[in-house]
Amino acid sequence: MKPKKSICFVANHESTSKVIANEINQYLGDYLEVKRWSLQNLEIPPDCSNCDIYVASSNTALNKIRYLLPKNKKILIADRALNTQNLDKILELSPDTKILIVANSQETVELAMNLLKKVGVDYLDYFPYYPGIDTKNLQEIEIAVTTGLSHLVPPFVEKTIDLGAKGFDLSTYVEIILETDLPKVLINKISQKYIKEIFNLTIRRQHVAQLNNNLKRSLEVMIDTVDEAILAINEQKEIMFINSALEKLLKIEKSSTIGKPLDEVFPQLDISEAFTDSISIVQQIDNNYYVLAANPIKSVEELIQGVIATLKPVGKVREMETKVRRELKKQGNIAKYTFGDIITKSNKLKKITELAKLFAKNELNVLIEGESGTGKELYAQAIHNASARKNEAFVAVNFAALPENLLESELFGYEDGAFTGAKKGGKPGLFEEAHNGTIFLDEIGDGSLEVQKKLLRVLEEREVRRVGGRTLTPINVRVIAATNQNLEKLVEQAGFRSDLFYRLCTLHLGITPLRERKEDILILINYFAQKLCQRNLALDEKVKAFLLNHSWPGNIRELENVVEYMCCIIPESQQATLHDLPLYLTRKQTLKSKNELVSINQSNFD
């Protein structure tokens, strides 16, 4: 039997050399002994030192090792062909999508680009990437295409399409067969494989085109069935689409408008500004007024391709706002407390309350400072209920209770698909829910500097942008903020923005802690016993003295809990004694007494 001739395939990377060597073996392994050489090792492998023919993956690869190859042997540079198995993922991309073509050298990048264009994918915007290239202008590109070199894809890319290593073009197989004097019938065998791939690729492209057409028709049907009046125009300001709701609203016929200039069909409509940014205006058409919202239609690369607009009669918008306000009240966005709920004999607190009543009469921002449990939210609700906004929403958010990654989306809302787990259709933020009402920003000192920066912009511009969105929504909101921290000290320590502090601190209210108004302790005990348990709570003198001398670090909230505890364990016919106080209170006192005793003994010893 005649011995096999040998072929050595030379490639820059191990993965490429392995894939192509396997391909050669699949087609020519019965006739040729297939060997491979990865140039990650520049020394020629012993079994490749005297092959009958050498095939290099590229000029770059060949130039590295040409001097090592036998002078009397045939050397070919392979023409390469794309692996079409994963090409569908590229065919699904929109025209002009920016794509990063990733390879190990400029030569192989250009080869990949040319191959993509040869198979008809010439409508994408290609950018080369290989080790050492300047990436300054590539950072915004989100999709990369590579041929078996996904490990070279830069980290800023969000999606990678790996087509697998490029195989041999049919012409390279023909050269190998002729140079090694193999049976010519092999050419037919291999060409059938390539014809089959081209045929399958054509079918898949037709299938994708059919899917796109079906999707377009489905979208048109869906848009045509919604109640909202919709209009779309292209870059030339020609009408591309109007739905049935718009036909009915403006009493026009779709067939007589499609393809015509907008100013010819609707001379009153001027939506030129929407080609640069979203707009929302009141528009008069004939003798009726509509709310017109228009947004630019952008490609993946942010190129303006037209404008889509909606029209709503002003009366329907007002009706919708009324329904929203009612729904907000159902959700609990209402203030329950008034100034009548503030129980005090303290002259200090009475003066603070009178000041808060004055604050309620205007629209300026209020900052309420006070320890935890002093009743900051009670004052915030009372101010709201004494203001002109009392019939609108009161929306409270606690900065300390929300994780950092949720706080921004809760405050400002988010658009559909803004992040993993985002609610379908998006969600309005608390600022939008508080429109025309009051938003209460509790524990504002716990907000991060990044959230503070965005919050400052909202307060200055009086408009919000949802997470993942581009549209700015105007808001009319009064802000009341509260904190148990010293914001001035935080400003000095660079933990709180000074510009936000001064924006919030237009009207300043400081709530007195319970230990500085001890005259309120006993009347509040009676108040909470009646309110929470509908009973009286009798205290012996030692208990009264104990409670009057307690420092109340938890303030009103702590006192309320103590009253509820004693009402739970003491029958109405009995007086409360020191034994009836919560354990943590008496334990603190015992510890304090022991510490004082140790101090006295230590002093005597000294």
Secondary structure as a PSIPRED ss2 file (coil, helix, strand):
# PSIPRED VFORMAT (PSIPRED V4.0)

   1 M C   1.000  0.000  0.000
   2 K C   1.000  0.000  0.000
   3 P C   1.000  0.000  0.000
   4 K C   1.000  0.000  0.000
   5 K E   0.000  0.000  1.000
   6 S E   0.000  0.000  1.000
   7 I E   0.000  0.000  1.000
   8 C E   0.000  0.000  1.000
   9 F E   0.000  0.000  1.000
  10 V E   0.000  0.000  1.000
  11 A E   0.000  0.000  1.000
  12 N C   1.000  0.000  0.000
  13 H C   1.000  0.000  0.000
  14 E H   0.000  1.000  0.000
  15 S H   0.000  1.000  0.000
  16 T H   0.000  1.000  0.000
  17 S H   0.000  1.000  0.000
  18 K H   0.000  1.000  0.000
  19 V H   0.000  1.000  0.000
  20 I H   0.000  1.000  0.000
  21 A H   0.000  1.000  0.000
  22 N H   0.000  1.000  0.000
  23 E H   0.000  1.000  0.000
  24 I H   0.000  1.000  0.000
  25 N H   0.000  1.000  0.000
  26 Q H   0.000  1.000  0.000
  27 Y H   0.000  1.000  0.000
  28 L H   0.000  1.000  0.000
  29 G C   1.000  0.000  0.000
  30 D C   1.000  0.000  0.000
  31 Y C   1.000  0.000  0.000
  32 L E   0.000  0.000  1.000
  33 E E   0.000  0.000  1.000
  34 V E   0.000  0.000  1.000
  35 K E   0.000  0.000  1.000
  36 R E   0.000  0.000  1.000
  37 W E   0.000  0.000  1.000
  38 S E   0.000  0.000  1.000
  39 L C   1.000  0.000  0.000
  40 Q C   1.000  0.000  0.000
  41 N C   1.000  0.000  0.000
  42 L C   1.000  0.000  0.000
  43 E C   1.000  0.000  0.000
  44 I C   1.000  0.000  0.000
  45 P C   1.000  0.000  0.000
  46 P H   0.000  1.000  0.000
  47 D H   0.000  1.000  0.000
  48 C H   0.000  1.000  0.000
  49 S C   1.000  0.000  0.000
  50 N C   1.000  0.000  0.000
  51 C C   1.000  0.000  0.000
  52 D C   1.000  0.000  0.000
  53 I E   0.000  0.000  1.000
  54 Y E   0.000  0.000  1.000
  55 V E   0.000  0.000  1.000
  56 A E   0.000  0.000  1.000
  57 S C   1.000  0.000  0.000
  58 S C   1.000  0.000  0.000
  59 N H   0.000  1.000  0.000
  60 T H   0.000  1.000  0.000
  61 A H   0.000  1.000  0.000
  62 L H   0.000  1.000  0.000
  63 N H   0.000  1.000  0.000
  64 K H   0.000  1.000  0.000
  65 I H   0.000  1.000  0.000
  66 R H   0.000  1.000  0.000
  67 Y H   0.000  1.000  0.000
  68 L H   0.000  1.000  0.000
  69 L C   1.000  0.000  0.000
  70 P C   1.000  0.000  0.000
  71 K C   1.000  0.000  0.000
  72 N C   1.000  0.000  0.000
  73 K C   1.000  0.000  0.000
  74 K E   0.000  0.000  1.000
  75 I E   0.000  0.000  1.000
  76 L E   0.000  0.000  1.000
  77 I E   0.000  0.000  1.000
  78 A C   1.000  0.000  0.000
  79 D C   1.000  0.000  0.000
  80 R E   0.000  0.000  1.000
  81 A E   0.000  0.000  1.000
  82 L C   1.000  0.000  0.000
  83 N C   1.000  0.000  0.000
  84 T C   1.000  0.000  0.000
  85 Q C   1.000  0.000  0.000
  86 N C   1.000  0.000  0.000
  87 L C   1.000  0.000  0.000
  88 D H   0.000  1.000  0.000
  89 K H   0.000  1.000  0.000
  90 I H   0.000  1.000  0.000
  91 L H   0.000  1.000  0.000
  92 E C   1.000  0.000  0.000
  93 L C   1.000  0.000  0.000
  94 S C   1.000  0.000  0.000
  95 P C   1.000  0.000  0.000
  96 D C   1.000  0.000  0.000
  97 T C   1.000  0.000  0.000
  98 K E   0.000  0.000  1.000
  99 I E   0.000  0.000  1.000
 100 L E   0.000  0.000  1.000
 101 I E   0.000  0.000  1.000
 102 V E   0.000  0.000  1.000
 103 A C   1.000  0.000  0.000
 104 N C   1.000  0.000  0.000
 105 S C   1.000  0.000  0.000
 106 Q H   0.000  1.000  0.000
 107 E H   0.000  1.000  0.000
 108 T H   0.000  1.000  0.000
 109 V H   0.000  1.000  0.000
 110 E H   0.000  1.000  0.000
 111 L H   0.000  1.000  0.000
 112 A H   0.000  1.000  0.000
 113 M H   0.000  1.000  0.000
 114 N H   0.000  1.000  0.000
 115 L H   0.000  1.000  0.000
 116 L H   0.000  1.000  0.000
 117 K H   0.000  1.000  0.000
 118 K H   0.000  1.000  0.000
 119 V C   1.000  0.000  0.000
 120 G C   1.000  0.000  0.000
 121 V C   1.000  0.000  0.000
 122 D C   1.000  0.000  0.000
 123 Y C   1.000  0.000  0.000
 124 L C   1.000  0.000  0.000
 125 D E   0.000  0.000  1.000
 126 Y E   0.000  0.000  1.000
 127 F E   0.000  0.000  1.000
 128 P E   0.000  0.000  1.000
 129 Y E   0.000  0.000  1.000
 130 Y C   1.000  0.000  0.000
 131 P C   1.000  0.000  0.000
 132 G C   1.000  0.000  0.000
 133 I C   1.000  0.000  0.000
 134 D C   1.000  0.000  0.000
 135 T C   1.000  0.000  0.000
 136 K C   1.000  0.000  0.000
 137 N C   1.000  0.000  0.000
 138 L C   1.000  0.000  0.000
 139 Q C   1.000  0.000  0.000
 140 E C   1.000  0.000  0.000
 141 I C   1.000  0.000  0.000
 142 E C   1.000  0.000  0.000
 143 I E   0.000  0.000  1.000
 144 A E   0.000  0.000  1.000
 145 V E   0.000  0.000  1.000
 146 T E   0.000  0.000  1.000
 147 T C   1.000  0.000  0.000
 148 G C   1.000  0.000  0.000
 149 L C   1.000  0.000  0.000
 150 S H   0.000  1.000  0.000
 151 H H   0.000  1.000  0.000
 152 L H   0.000  1.000  0.000
 153 V C   1.000  0.000  0.000
 154 P C   1.000  0.000  0.000
 155 P C   1.000  0.000  0.000
 156 F C   1.000  0.000  0.000
 157 V C   1.000  0.000  0.000
 158 E C   1.000  0.000  0.000
 159 K E   0.000  0.000  1.000
 160 T E   0.000  0.000  1.000
 161 I E   0.000  0.000  1.000
 162 D E   0.000  0.000  1.000
 163 L C   1.000  0.000  0.000
 164 G C   1.000  0.000  0.000
 165 A C   1.000  0.000  0.000
 166 K C   1.000  0.000  0.000
 167 G E   0.000  0.000  1.000
 168 F E   0.000  0.000  1.000
 169 D C   1.000  0.000  0.000
 170 L H   0.000  1.000  0.000
 171 S H   0.000  1.000  0.000
 172 T H   0.000  1.000  0.000
 173 Y H   0.000  1.000  0.000
 174 V H   0.000  1.000  0.000
 175 E H   0.000  1.000  0.000
 176 I H   0.000  1.000  0.000
 177 I H   0.000  1.000  0.000
 178 L H   0.000  1.000  0.000
 179 E H   0.000  1.000  0.000
 180 T C   1.000  0.000  0.000
 181 D C   1.000  0.000  0.000
 182 L C   1.000  0.000  0.000
 183 P C   1.000  0.000  0.000
 184 K C   1.000  0.000  0.000
 185 V H   0.000  1.000  0.000
 186 L H   0.000  1.000  0.000
 187 I H   0.000  1.000  0.000
 188 N H   0.000  1.000  0.000
 189 K H   0.000  1.000  0.000
 190 I H   0.000  1.000  0.000
 191 S H   0.000  1.000  0.000
 192 Q H   0.000  1.000  0.000
 193 K H   0.000  1.000  0.000
 194 Y H   0.000  1.000  0.000
 195 I H   0.000  1.000  0.000
 196 K H   0.000  1.000  0.000
 197 E H   0.000  1.000  0.000
 198 I H   0.000  1.000  0.000
 199 F H   0.000  1.000  0.000
 200 N H   0.000  1.000  0.000
 201 L H   0.000  1.000  0.000
 202 T H   0.000  1.000  0.000
 203 I H   0.000  1.000  0.000
 204 R H   0.000  1.000  0.000
 205 R H   0.000  1.000  0.000
 206 Q H   0.000  1.000  0.000
 207 H H   0.000  1.000  0.000
 208 V H   0.000  1.000  0.000
 209 A H   0.000  1.000  0.000
 210 Q H   0.000  1.000  0.000
 211 L H   0.000  1.000  0.000
 212 N H   0.000  1.000  0.000
 213 N H   0.000  1.000  0.000
 214 N H   0.000  1.000  0.000
 215 L H   0.000  1.000  0.000
 216 K H   0.000  1.000  0.000
 217 R H   0.000  1.000  0.000
 218 S H   0.000  1.000  0.000
 219 L H   0.000  1.000  0.000
 220 E H   0.000  1.000  0.000
 221 V H   0.000  1.000  0.000
 222 M H   0.000  1.000  0.000
 223 I H   0.000  1.000  0.000
 224 D H   0.000  1.000  0.000
 225 T H   0.000  1.000  0.000
 226 V C   1.000  0.000  0.000
 227 D C   1.000  0.000  0.000
 228 E C   1.000  0.000  0.000
 229 A E   0.000  0.000  1.000
 230 I E   0.000  0.000  1.000
 231 L E   0.000  0.000  1.000
 232 A E   0.000  0.000  1.000
 233 I E   0.000  0.000  1.000
 234 N E   0.000  0.000  1.000
 235 E C   1.000  0.000  0.000
 236 Q C   1.000  0.000  0.000
 237 K C   1.000  0.000  0.000
 238 E E   0.000  0.000  1.000
 239 I E   0.000  0.000  1.000
 240 M E   0.000  0.000  1.000
 241 F E   0.000  0.000  1.000
 242 I E   0.000  0.000  1.000
 243 N C   1.000  0.000  0.000
 244 S H   0.000  1.000  0.000
 245 A H   0.000  1.000  0.000
 246 L H   0.000  1.000  0.000
 247 E H   0.000  1.000  0.000
 248 K H   0.000  1.000  0.000
 249 L H   0.000  1.000  0.000
 250 L H   0.000  1.000  0.000
 251 K C   1.000  0.000  0.000
 252 I C   1.000  0.000  0.000
 253 E C   1.000  0.000  0.000
 254 K H   0.000  1.000  0.000
 255 S H   0.000  1.000  0.000
 256 S H   0.000  1.000  0.000
 257 T C   1.000  0.000  0.000
 258 I C   1.000  0.000  0.000
 259 G C   1.000  0.000  0.000
 260 K C   1.000  0.000  0.000
 261 P E   0.000  0.000  1.000
 262 L H   0.000  1.000  0.000
 263 D H   0.000  1.000  0.000
 264 E H   0.000  1.000  0.000
 265 V H   0.000  1.000  0.000
 266 F C   1.000  0.000  0.000
 267 P C   1.000  0.000  0.000
 268 Q C   1.000  0.000  0.000
 269 L C   1.000  0.000  0.000
 270 D C   1.000  0.000  0.000
 271 I C   1.000  0.000  0.000
 272 S H   0.000  1.000  0.000
 273 E H   0.000  1.000  0.000
 274 A H   0.000  1.000  0.000
 275 F H   0.000  1.000  0.000
 276 T C   1.000  0.000  0.000
 277 D C   1.000  0.000  0.000
 278 S C   1.000  0.000  0.000
 279 I E   0.000  0.000  1.000
 280 S E   0.000  0.000  1.000
 281 I E   0.000  0.000  1.000
 282 V E   0.000  0.000  1.000
 283 Q E   0.000  0.000  1.000
 284 Q E   0.000  0.000  1.000
 285 I E   0.000  0.000  1.000
 286 D C   1.000  0.000  0.000
 287 N C   1.000  0.000  0.000
 288 N E   0.000  0.000  1.000
 289 Y E   0.000  0.000  1.000
 290 Y E   0.000  0.000  1.000
 291 V E   0.000  0.000  1.000
 292 L E   0.000  0.000  1.000
 293 A E   0.000  0.000  1.000
 294 A E   0.000  0.000  1.000
 295 N E   0.000  0.000  1.000
 296 P E   0.000  0.000  1.000
 297 I E   0.000  0.000  1.000
 298 K E   0.000  0.000  1.000
 299 S C   1.000  0.000  0.000
 300 V C   1.000  0.000  0.000
 301 E C   1.000  0.000  0.000
 302 E C   1.000  0.000  0.000
 303 L C   1.000  0.000  0.000
 304 I E   0.000  0.000  1.000
 305 Q E   0.000  0.000  1.000
 306 G E   0.000  0.000  1.000
 307 V E   0.000  0.000  1.000
 308 I E   0.000  0.000  1.000
 309 A E   0.000  0.000  1.000
 310 T E   0.000  0.000  1.000
 311 L E   0.000  0.000  1.000
 312 K E   0.000  0.000  1.000
 313 P E   0.000  0.000  1.000
 314 V H   0.000  1.000  0.000
 315 G H   0.000  1.000  0.000
 316 K H   0.000  1.000  0.000
 317 V H   0.000  1.000  0.000
 318 R H   0.000  1.000  0.000
 319 E H   0.000  1.000  0.000
 320 M H   0.000  1.000  0.000
 321 E H   0.000  1.000  0.000
 322 T H   0.000  1.000  0.000
 323 K H   0.000  1.000  0.000
 324 V H   0.000  1.000  0.000
 325 R H   0.000  1.000  0.000
 326 R H   0.000  1.000  0.000
 327 E H   0.000  1.000  0.000
 328 L H   0.000  1.000  0.000
 329 K H   0.000  1.000  0.000
 330 K H   0.000  1.000  0.000
 331 Q C   1.000  0.000  0.000
 332 G C   1.000  0.000  0.000
 333 N C   1.000  0.000  0.000
 334 I C   1.000  0.000  0.000
 335 A C   1.000  0.000  0.000
 336 K C   1.000  0.000  0.000
 337 Y C   1.000  0.000  0.000
 338 T C   1.000  0.000  0.000
 339 F H   0.000  1.000  0.000
 340 G H   0.000  1.000  0.000
 341 D H   0.000  1.000  0.000
 342 I C   1.000  0.000  0.000
 343 I C   1.000  0.000  0.000
 344 T C   1.000  0.000  0.000
 345 K C   1.000  0.000  0.000
 346 S C   1.000  0.000  0.000
 347 N H   0.000  1.000  0.000
 348 K H   0.000  1.000  0.000
 349 L H   0.000  1.000  0.000
 350 K H   0.000  1.000  0.000
 351 K H   0.000  1.000  0.000
 352 I H   0.000  1.000  0.000
 353 T H   0.000  1.000  0.000
 354 E H   0.000  1.000  0.000
 355 L H   0.000  1.000  0.000
 356 A H   0.000  1.000  0.000
 357 K H   0.000  1.000  0.000
 358 L H   0.000  1.000  0.000
 359 F H   0.000  1.000  0.000
 360 A C   1.000  0.000  0.000
 361 K C   1.000  0.000  0.000
 362 N C   1.000  0.000  0.000
 363 E C   1.000  0.000  0.000
 364 L C   1.000  0.000  0.000
 365 N C   1.000  0.000  0.000
 366 V E   0.000  0.000  1.000
 367 L E   0.000  0.000  1.000
 368 I E   0.000  0.000  1.000
 369 E E   0.000  0.000  1.000
 370 G C   1.000  0.000  0.000
 371 E C   1.000  0.000  0.000
 372 S C   1.000  0.000  0.000
 373 G C   1.000  0.000  0.000
 374 T C   1.000  0.000  0.000
 375 G C   1.000  0.000  0.000
 376 K H   0.000  1.000  0.000
 377 E H   0.000  1.000  0.000
 378 L H   0.000  1.000  0.000
 379 Y H   0.000  1.000  0.000
 380 A H   0.000  1.000  0.000
 381 Q H   0.000  1.000  0.000
 382 A H   0.000  1.000  0.000
 383 I H   0.000  1.000  0.000
 384 H H   0.000  1.000  0.000
 385 N H   0.000  1.000  0.000
 386 A C   1.000  0.000  0.000
 387 S C   1.000  0.000  0.000
 388 A C   1.000  0.000  0.000
 389 R C   1.000  0.000  0.000
 390 K C   1.000  0.000  0.000
 391 N C   1.000  0.000  0.000
 392 E C   1.000  0.000  0.000
 393 A C   1.000  0.000  0.000
 394 F E   0.000  0.000  1.000
 395 V E   0.000  0.000  1.000
 396 A E   0.000  0.000  1.000
 397 V E   0.000  0.000  1.000
 398 N E   0.000  0.000  1.000
 399 F C   1.000  0.000  0.000
 400 A C   1.000  0.000  0.000
 401 A C   1.000  0.000  0.000
 402 L C   1.000  0.000  0.000
 403 P C   1.000  0.000  0.000
 404 E H   0.000  1.000  0.000
 405 N H   0.000  1.000  0.000
 406 L H   0.000  1.000  0.000
 407 L H   0.000  1.000  0.000
 408 E H   0.000  1.000  0.000
 409 S H   0.000  1.000  0.000
 410 E H   0.000  1.000  0.000
 411 L H   0.000  1.000  0.000
 412 F H   0.000  1.000  0.000
 413 G E   0.000  0.000  1.000
 414 Y E   0.000  0.000  1.000
 415 E C   1.000  0.000  0.000
 416 D C   1.000  0.000  0.000
 417 G C   1.000  0.000  0.000
 418 A C   1.000  0.000  0.000
 419 F C   1.000  0.000  0.000
 420 T C   1.000  0.000  0.000
 421 G C   1.000  0.000  0.000
 422 A C   1.000  0.000  0.000
 423 K C   1.000  0.000  0.000
 424 K C   1.000  0.000  0.000
 425 G C   1.000  0.000  0.000
 426 G C   1.000  0.000  0.000
 427 K E   0.000  0.000  1.000
 428 P E   0.000  0.000  1.000
 429 G C   1.000  0.000  0.000
 430 L H   0.000  1.000  0.000
 431 F H   0.000  1.000  0.000
 432 E H   0.000  1.000  0.000
 433 E H   0.000  1.000  0.000
 434 A C   1.000  0.000  0.000
 435 H C   1.000  0.000  0.000
 436 N C   1.000  0.000  0.000
 437 G C   1.000  0.000  0.000
 438 T E   0.000  0.000  1.000
 439 I E   0.000  0.000  1.000
 440 F E   0.000  0.000  1.000
 441 L E   0.000  0.000  1.000
 442 D E   0.000  0.000  1.000
 443 E C   1.000  0.000  0.000
 444 I H   0.000  1.000  0.000
 445 G H   0.000  1.000  0.000
 446 D H   0.000  1.000  0.000
 447 G C   1.000  0.000  0.000
 448 S C   1.000  0.000  0.000
 449 L H   0.000  1.000  0.000
 450 E H   0.000  1.000  0.000
 451 V H   0.000  1.000  0.000
 452 Q H   0.000  1.000  0.000
 453 K H   0.000  1.000  0.000
 454 K H   0.000  1.000  0.000
 455 L H   0.000  1.000  0.000
 456 L H   0.000  1.000  0.000
 457 R H   0.000  1.000  0.000
 458 V H   0.000  1.000  0.000
 459 L H   0.000  1.000  0.000
 460 E H   0.000  1.000  0.000
 461 E H   0.000  1.000  0.000
 462 R C   1.000  0.000  0.000
 463 E E   0.000  0.000  1.000
 464 V E   0.000  0.000  1.000
 465 R E   0.000  0.000  1.000
 466 R C   1.000  0.000  0.000
 467 V E   0.000  0.000  1.000
 468 G C   1.000  0.000  0.000
 469 G C   1.000  0.000  0.000
 470 R C   1.000  0.000  0.000
 471 T C   1.000  0.000  0.000
 472 L E   0.000  0.000  1.000
 473 T E   0.000  0.000  1.000
 474 P E   0.000  0.000  1.000
 475 I C   1.000  0.000  0.000
 476 N C   1.000  0.000  0.000
 477 V C   1.000  0.000  0.000
 478 R E   0.000  0.000  1.000
 479 V E   0.000  0.000  1.000
 480 I E   0.000  0.000  1.000
 481 A E   0.000  0.000  1.000
 482 A E   0.000  0.000  1.000
 483 T E   0.000  0.000  1.000
 484 N C   1.000  0.000  0.000
 485 Q C   1.000  0.000  0.000
 486 N C   1.000  0.000  0.000
 487 L H   0.000  1.000  0.000
 488 E H   0.000  1.000  0.000
 489 K H   0.000  1.000  0.000
 490 L H   0.000  1.000  0.000
 491 V H   0.000  1.000  0.000
 492 E H   0.000  1.000  0.000
 493 Q C   1.000  0.000  0.000
 494 A C   1.000  0.000  0.000
 495 G C   1.000  0.000  0.000
 496 F C   1.000  0.000  0.000
 497 R C   1.000  0.000  0.000
 498 S H   0.000  1.000  0.000
 499 D H   0.000  1.000  0.000
 500 L H   0.000  1.000  0.000
 501 F H   0.000  1.000  0.000
 502 Y H   0.000  1.000  0.000
 503 R H   0.000  1.000  0.000
 504 L H   0.000  1.000  0.000
 505 C C   1.000  0.000  0.000
 506 T C   1.000  0.000  0.000
 507 L E   0.000  0.000  1.000
 508 H E   0.000  0.000  1.000
 509 L E   0.000  0.000  1.000
 510 G E   0.000  0.000  1.000
 511 I C   1.000  0.000  0.000
 512 T C   1.000  0.000  0.000
 513 P C   1.000  0.000  0.000
 514 L H   0.000  1.000  0.000
 515 R H   0.000  1.000  0.000
 516 E H   0.000  1.000  0.000
 517 R C   1.000  0.000  0.000
 518 K H   0.000  1.000  0.000
 519 E H   0.000  1.000  0.000
 520 D H   0.000  1.000  0.000
 521 I H   0.000  1.000  0.000
 522 L H   0.000  1.000  0.000
 523 I H   0.000  1.000  0.000
 524 L H   0.000  1.000  0.000
 525 I H   0.000  1.000  0.000
 526 N H   0.000  1.000  0.000
 527 Y H   0.000  1.000  0.000
 528 F H   0.000  1.000  0.000
 529 A H   0.000  1.000  0.000
 530 Q H   0.000  1.000  0.000
 531 K H   0.000  1.000  0.000
 532 L H   0.000  1.000  0.000
 533 C H   0.000  1.000  0.000
 534 Q C   1.000  0.000  0.000
 535 R C   1.000  0.000  0.000
 536 N C   1.000  0.000  0.000
 537 L C   1.000  0.000  0.000
 538 A C   1.000  0.000  0.000
 539 L E   0.000  0.000  1.000
 540 D C   1.000  0.000  0.000
 541 E H   0.000  1.000  0.000
 542 K H   0.000  1.000  0.000
 543 V H   0.000  1.000  0.000
 544 K H   0.000  1.000  0.000
 545 A H   0.000  1.000  0.000
 546 F H   0.000  1.000  0.000
 547 L H   0.000  1.000  0.000
 548 L H   0.000  1.000  0.000
 549 N H   0.000  1.000  0.000
 550 H C   1.000  0.000  0.000
 551 S C   1.000  0.000  0.000
 552 W C   1.000  0.000  0.000
 553 P C   1.000  0.000  0.000
 554 G C   1.000  0.000  0.000
 555 N H   0.000  1.000  0.000
 556 I H   0.000  1.000  0.000
 557 R H   0.000  1.000  0.000
 558 E H   0.000  1.000  0.000
 559 L H   0.000  1.000  0.000
 560 E H   0.000  1.000  0.000
 561 N H   0.000  1.000  0.000
 562 V H   0.000  1.000  0.000
 563 V H   0.000  1.000  0.000
 564 E H   0.000  1.000  0.000
 565 Y H   0.000  1.000  0.000
 566 M H   0.000  1.000  0.000
 567 C H   0.000  1.000  0.000
 568 C H   0.000  1.000  0.000
 569 I H   0.000  1.000  0.000
 570 I C   1.000  0.000  0.000
 571 P C   1.000  0.000  0.000
 572 E C   1.000  0.000  0.000
 573 S C   1.000  0.000  0.000
 574 Q C   1.000  0.000  0.000
 575 Q C   1.000  0.000  0.000
 576 A E   0.000  0.000  1.000
 577 T C   1.000  0.000  0.000
 578 L H   0.000  1.000  0.000
 579 H H   0.000  1.000  0.000
 580 D H   0.000  1.000  0.000
 581 L C   1.000  0.000  0.000
 582 P C   1.000  0.000  0.000
 583 L H   0.000  1.000  0.000
 584 Y H   0.000  1.000  0.000
 585 L H   0.000  1.000  0.000
 586 T H   0.000  1.000  0.000
 587 R H   0.000  1.000  0.000
 588 K H   0.000  1.000  0.000
 589 Q H   0.000  1.000  0.000
 590 T H   0.000  1.000  0.000
 591 L H   0.000  1.000  0.000
 592 K H   0.000  1.000  0.000
 593 S H   0.000  1.000  0.000
 594 K H   0.000  1.000  0.000
 595 N H   0.000  1.000  0.000
 596 E H   0.000  1.000  0.000
 597 L H   0.000  1.000  0.000
 598 V H   0.000  1.000  0.000
 599 S H   0.000  1.000  0.000
 600 I H   0.000  1.000  0.000
 601 N H   0.000  1.000  0.000
 602 Q H   0.000  1.000  0.000
 603 S H   0.000  1.000  0.000
 604 N H   0.000  1.000  0.000
 605 F H   0.000  1.000  0.000
 606 D C   1.000  0.000  0.000
